[in-house]
Amino acid sequence: MKAIFIEVVKRSCQVHLESGEYIEFASYPAEVSTDDIKWNWAELEAKYGKLDGIGSYKVYNTPSGKAEPGCIFWADWYPENMYWDNQKGPHLMAVLPNGWTWNIDSRASNCGLPNDRLHRCWCRHGEVPNITVDKIGLTCNAGAGSIQGGDWHGFLRNGEFIIA
């Protein structure tokens, strides 16, 4: 499966009704932060009825508006240096062919250097979407650069998801 780079096209604000229905009540440009969005629960309940929740969601340039299998995208919500003291910029995410989301810039569950904050469990090379993830670079002994996500095990090589 070939990887596709996706971007946020807007931010959708939705109410979640007791009936299970979701209704969009507002949308904002992609660059608007969740912190900049304010809503009034009482006003929204008066308009839509009893609410179970209110949320703000990123809408991507995909047919469903969501990150789909094969998609690669930047996750700007992770704090800098979350896993690594030398992490610069957002984390790169990939949705595996089975729908599991992989944070390529995270620490592997079987990391061989769990107290080290400089290496990478997965080393990425190239430009999105033509990314290769492997063990070439400052790394630990976890795996061979593959990812196990649920029932899918494989590699990301030159922008292609390949079964191990």
Phi and psi in degrees as GROMACS dihedral restraints (atoms count N, CA, C in turn):
[ dihedral_restraints ]
;  ai    aj    ak    al  type     phi  dphi    fc
    3     4     5     6     1   -80.0    20    10
    4     5     6     7     1   136.7    20    10
    6     7     8     9     1   -76.1    20    10
    7     8     9    10     1   145.4    20    10
    9    10    11    12     1  -126.9    20    10
   10    11    12    13     1   127.8    20    10
   12    13    14    15     1   -81.5    20    10
   13    14    15    16     1   130.1    20    10
   15    16    17    18     1  -120.1    20    10
   16    17    18    19     1   157.6    20    10
   18    19    20    21     1  -133.2    20    10
   19    20    21    22     1   156.9    20    10
   21    22    23    24     1   -74.6    20    10
   22    23    24    25     1   132.0    20    10
   24    25    26    27     1  -105.4    20    10
   25    26    27    28     1   -23.9    20    10
   27    28    29    30     1  -165.7    20    10
   28    29    30    31     1   170.5    20    10
   30    31    32    33     1  -115.7    20    10
   31    32    33    34     1   123.8    20    10
   33    34    35    36     1  -102.7    20    10
   34    35    36    37     1   132.5    20    10
   36    37    38    39     1  -105.3    20    10
   37    38    39    40     1   128.2    20    10
   39    40    41    42     1  -132.0    20    10
   40    41    42    43     1   147.6    20    10
   42    43    44    45     1   -99.0    20    10
   43    44    45    46     1   144.9    20    10
   45    46    47    48     1  -110.5    20    10
   46    47    48    49     1   114.3    20    10
   48    49    50    51     1   -84.6    20    10
   49    50    51    52     1   160.1    20    10
   51    52    53    54     1   -57.3    20    10
   52    53    54    55     1   -29.1    20    10
   54    55    56    57     1   -70.1    20    10
   55    56    57    58     1    -9.9    20    10
   57    58    59    60     1    96.6    20    10
   58    59    60    61     1    -7.5    20    10
   60    61    62    63     1   -77.8    20    10
   61    62    63    64     1   144.3    20    10
   63    64    65    66     1  -109.9    20    10
   64    65    66    67     1   134.3    20    10
   66    67    68    69     1  -128.9    20    10
   67    68    69    70     1   126.9    20    10
   69    70    71    72     1   -76.0    20    10
   70    71    72    73     1   126.9    20    10
   72    73    74    75     1  -111.4    20    10
   73    74    75    76     1   -11.3    20    10
   75    76    77    78     1  -163.6    20    10
   76    77    78    79     1   155.4    20    10
   78    79    80    81     1  -140.1    20    10
   79    80    81    82     1   152.1    20    10
   81    82    83    84     1  -132.7    20    10
   82    83    84    85     1   158.9    20    10
   84    85    86    87     1   -59.7    20    10
   85    86    87    88     1   155.5    20    10
   87    88    89    90     1   -55.6    20    10
   88    89    90    91     1   -34.0    20    10
   90    91    92    93     1   -78.3    20    10
   91    92    93    94     1    -6.9    20    10
   93    94    95    96     1   -74.1    20    10
   94    95    96    97     1   130.5    20    10
   96    97    98    99     1   -82.7    20    10
   97    98    99   100     1   151.2    20    10
   99   100   101   102     1   -56.0    20    10
  100   101   102   103     1   -35.2    20    10
  102   103   104   105     1   -63.5    20    10
  103   104   105   106     1   -22.9    20    10
  105   106   107   108     1   -88.1    20    10
  106   107   108   109     1    -7.0    20    10
  108   109   110   111     1   -97.5    20    10
  109   110   111   112     1   125.1    20    10
  111   112   113   114     1  -120.7    20    10
  112   113   114   115     1   139.5    20    10
  114   115   116   117     1  -141.5    20    10
  115   116   117   118     1   160.2    20    10
  117   118   119   120     1  -112.3    20    10
  118   119   120   121     1   112.7    20    10
  120   121   122   123     1   -57.6    20    10
  121   122   123   124     1   -47.7    20    10
  123   124   125   126     1   -60.8    20    10
  124   125   126   127     1   -43.2    20    10
  126   127   128   129     1   -61.0    20    10
  127   128   129   130     1   -43.6    20    10
  129   130   131   132     1   -68.4    20    10
  130   131   132   133     1   -37.0    20    10
  132   133   134   135     1   -67.1    20    10
  133   134   135   136     1   -36.8    20    10
  135   136   137   138     1   -63.1    20    10
  136   137   138   139     1   -34.5    20    10
  138   139   140   141     1   -82.8    20    10
  139   140   141   142     1   -41.5    20    10
  141   142   143   144     1  -109.7    20    10
  142   143   144   145     1   -13.4    20    10
  144   145   146   147     1   100.2    20    10
  145   146   147   148     1  -173.3    20    10
  147   148   149   150     1   -58.1    20    10
  148   149   150   151     1   127.6    20    10
  150   151   152   153     1  -104.0    20    10
  151   152   153   154     1   145.1    20    10
  153   154   155   156     1   -95.3    20    10
  154   155   156   157     1   -22.3    20    10
  156   157   158   159     1  -179.3    20    10
  157   158   159   160     1   169.0    20    10
  159   160   161   162     1  -134.7    20    10
  160   161   162   163     1   138.6    20    10
  162   163   164   165     1  -147.1    20    10
  163   164   165   166     1   161.4    20    10
  165   166   167   168     1  -120.9    20    10
  166   167   168   169     1   129.0    20    10
  168   169   170   171     1  -130.9    20    10
  169   170   171   172     1   143.7    20    10
  171   172   173   174     1   -78.1    20    10
  172   173   174   175     1   136.3    20    10
  174   175   176   177     1  -111.1    20    10
  175   176   177   178     1   124.6    20    10
  177   178   179   180     1   -98.9    20    10
  178   179   180   181     1   165.3    20    10
  180   181   182   183     1   -83.5    20    10
  181   182   183   184     1    57.6    20    10
  183   184   185   186     1  -123.3    20    10
  184   185   186   187     1   164.0    20    10
  186   187   188   189     1   -54.9    20    10
  187   188   189   190     1   -38.3    20    10
  189   190   191   192     1   -86.9    20    10
  190   191   192   193     1   -14.2    20    10
  192   193   194   195     1    82.8    20    10
  193   194   195   196     1    -1.3    20    10
  195   196   197   198     1  -115.8    20    10
  196   197   198   199     1   163.5    20    10
  198   199   200   201     1   -70.3    20    10
  199   200   201   202     1   124.3    20    10
  201   202   203   204     1  -112.5    20    10
  202   203   204   205     1   165.8    20    10
  204   205   206   207     1   -51.2    20    10
  205   206   207   208     1   131.2    20    10
  207   208   209   210     1    95.8    20    10
  208   209   210   211     1    -8.1    20    10
  210   211   212   213     1   -83.7    20    10
  211   212   213   214     1   145.9    20    10
  213   214   215   216     1  -124.3    20    10
  214   215   216   217     1   136.5    20    10
  216   217   218   219     1  -153.7    20    10
  217   218   219   220     1   160.0    20    10
  219   220   221   222     1   -87.6    20    10
  220   221   222   223     1   135.6    20    10
  222   223   224   225     1  -109.5    20    10
  223   224   225   226     1   101.6    20    10
  225   226   227   228     1   -86.8    20    10
  226   227   228   229     1     1.5    20    10
  228   229   230   231     1   -87.3    20    10
  229   230   231   232     1   -11.7    20    10
  231   232   233   234     1   -79.6    20    10
  232   233   234   235     1   137.1    20    10
  234   235   236   237     1   -69.7    20    10
  235   236   237   238     1   147.1    20    10
  237   238   239   240     1   -59.5    20    10
  238   239   240   241     1   142.5    20    10
  240   241   242   243     1    64.8    20    10
  241   242   243   244     1    27.1    20    10
  243   244   245   246     1   -61.2    20    10
  244   245   246   247     1   -47.1    20    10
  246   247   248   249     1  -107.1    20    10
  247   248   249   250     1   -31.9    20    10
  249   250   251   252     1  -128.2    20    10
  250   251   252   253     1   137.5    20    10
  252   253   254   255     1   -69.9    20    10
  253   254   255   256     1   -15.8    20    10
  255   256   257   258     1  -111.4    20    10
  256   257   258   259     1    22.2    20    10
  258   259   260   261     1   -77.0    20    10
  259   260   261   262     1   121.9    20    10
  261   262   263   264     1  -119.7    20    10
  262   263   264   265     1   133.4    20    10
  264   265   266   267     1    81.7    20    10
  265   266   267   268     1   179.7    20    10
  267   268   269   270     1   -71.1    20    10
  268   269   270   271     1   162.7    20    10
  270   271   272   273     1   -81.7    20    10
  271   272   273   274     1   147.7    20    10
  273   274   275   276     1   -96.7    20    10
  274   275   276   277     1   128.2    20    10
  276   277   278   279     1  -111.9    20    10
  277   278   279   280     1   151.1    20    10
  279   280   281   282     1  -137.4    20    10
  280   281   282   283     1   136.8    20    10
  282   283   284   285     1   -96.1    20    10
  283   284   285   286     1   115.3    20    10
  285   286   287   288     1   -66.7    20    10
  286   287   288   289     1   161.4    20    10
  288   289   290   291     1   -55.2    20    10
  289   290   291   292     1   -24.1    20    10
  291   292   293   294     1   -92.1    20    10
  292   293   294   295     1     3.6    20    10
  294   295   296   297     1    97.0    20    10
  295   296   297   298     1    -9.1    20    10
  297   298   299   300     1   -70.9    20    10
  298   299   300   301     1   140.6    20    10
  300   301   302   303     1   -96.7    20    10
  301   302   303   304     1   131.5    20    10
  303   304   305   306     1  -116.2    20    10
  304   305   306   307     1   124.4    20    10
  306   307   308   309     1   -88.0    20    10
  307   308   309   310     1    99.7    20    10
  309   310   311   312     1   -59.9    20    10
  310   311   312   313     1   -30.6    20    10
  312   313   314   315     1   -92.6    20    10
  313   314   315   316     1    15.8    20    10
  315   316   317   318     1   -93.5    20    10
  316   317   318   319     1  -175.2    20    10
  318   319   320   321     1   -95.7    20    10
  319   320   321   322     1   134.9    20    10
  321   322   323   324     1   -69.9    20    10
  322   323   324   325     1   147.5    20    10
  324   325   326   327     1   -63.9    20    10
  325   326   327   328     1   -24.4    20    10
  327   328   329   330     1  -106.9    20    10
  328   329   330   331     1    30.0    20    10
  330   331   332   333     1   -52.6    20    10
  331   332   333   334     1   132.9    20    10
  333   334   335   336     1   -82.9    20    10
  334   335   336   337     1   -10.8    20    10
  336   337   338   339     1  -132.2    20    10
  337   338   339   340     1    65.2    20    10
  339   340   341   342     1   -62.9    20    10
  340   341   342   343     1   -18.9    20    10
  342   343   344   345     1  -100.2    20    10
  343   344   345   346     1    -4.2    20    10
  345   346   347   348     1   -85.6    20    10
  346   347   348   349     1   136.1    20    10
  348   349   350   351     1  -117.1    20    10
  349   350   351   352     1    21.9    20    10
  351   352   353   354     1  -118.2    20    10
  352   353   354   355     1   -31.0    20    10
  354   355   356   357     1   -75.3    20    10
  355   356   357   358     1   177.1    20    10
  357   358   359   360     1  -126.2    20    10
  358   359   360   361     1   135.4    20    10
  360   361   362   363     1   -70.8    20    10
  361   362   363   364     1   -35.3    20    10
  363   364   365   366     1  -122.9    20    10
  364   365   366   367     1   125.7    20    10
  366   367   368   369     1   -99.0    20    10
  367   368   369   370     1   124.7    20    10
  369   370   371   372     1  -107.4    20    10
  370   371   372   373     1   144.8    20    10
  372   373   374   375     1  -136.6    20    10
  373   374   375   376     1   150.5    20    10
  375   376   377   378     1    98.3    20    10
  376   377   378   379     1  -175.9    20    10
  378   379   380   381     1  -112.5    20    10
  379   380   381   382     1   141.9    20    10
  381   382   383   384     1   -62.6    20    10
  382   383   384   385     1   139.5    20    10
  384   385   386   387     1   -90.6    20    10
  385   386   387   388     1     1.0    20    10
  387   388   389   390     1   -84.5    20    10
  388   389   390   391     1    59.0    20    10
  390   391   392   393     1   -89.9    20    10
  391   392   393   394     1   142.3    20    10
  393   394   395   396     1  -117.6    20    10
  394   395   396   397     1   132.4    20    10
  396   397   398   399     1  -115.7    20    10
  397   398   399   400     1   127.1    20    10
  399   400   401   402     1  -152.7    20    10
  400   401   402   403     1  -157.5    20    10
  402   403   404   405     1  -117.0    20    10
  403   404   405   406     1    23.4    20    10
  405   406   407   408     1   -91.3    20    10
  406   407   408   409     1   109.6    20    10
  408   409   410   411     1   139.1    20    10
  409   410   411   412     1  -168.1    20    10
  411   412   413   414     1   -74.6    20    10
  412   413   414   415     1   106.7    20    10
  414   415   416   417     1  -142.9    20    10
  415   416   417   418     1   179.8    20    10
  417   418   419   420     1  -109.7    20    10
  418   419   420   421     1  -173.7    20    10
  420   421   422   423     1   -94.9    20    10
  421   422   423   424     1    15.1    20    10
  423   424   425   426     1   -73.3    20    10
  424   425   426   427     1   118.3    20    10
  426   427   428   429     1    58.5    20    10
  427   428   429   430     1  -159.4    20    10
  429   430   431   432     1  -127.4    20    10
  430   431   432   433     1    24.8    20    10
  432   433   434   435     1    93.8    20    10
  433   434   435   436     1     4.3    20    10
  435   436   437   438     1   -88.1    20    10
  436   437   438   439     1   171.7    20    10
  438   439   440   441     1  -129.1    20    10
  439   440   441   442     1   136.5    20    10
  441   442   443   444     1  -109.7    20    10
  442   443   444   445     1   115.4    20    10
  444   445   446   447     1  -130.9    20    10
  445   446   447   448     1   103.0    20    10
  447   448   449   450     1    62.0    20    10
  448   449   450   451     1  -126.0    20    10
  450   451   452   453     1   -91.1    20    10
  451   452   453   454     1     9.6    20    10
  453   454   455   456     1  -112.0    20    10
  454   455   456   457     1   132.1    20    10
  456   457   458   459     1  -133.9    20    10
  457   458   459   460     1   123.1    20    10
  459   460   461   462     1  -173.3    20    10
  460   461   462   463     1  -162.7    20    10
  462   463   464   465     1  -126.6    20    10
  463   464   465   466     1   162.0    20    10
  465   466   467   468     1  -117.0    20    10
  466   467   468   469     1   108.8    20    10
  468   469   470   471     1  -125.7    20    10
  469   470   471   472     1   119.3    20    10
  471   472   473   474     1    47.6    20    10
  472   473   474   475     1    45.3    20    10
  474   475   476   477     1    76.3    20    10
  475   476   477   478     1    18.4    20    10
  477   478   479   480     1  -126.2    20    10
  478   479   480   481     1   129.2    20    10
  480   481   482   483     1   -82.9    20    10
  481   482   483   484     1   121.2    20    10
  483   484   485   486     1  -121.9    20    10
  484   485   486   487     1   131.0    20    10
  486   487   488   489     1   -69.1    20    10
  487   488   489   490     1   136.5    20    10
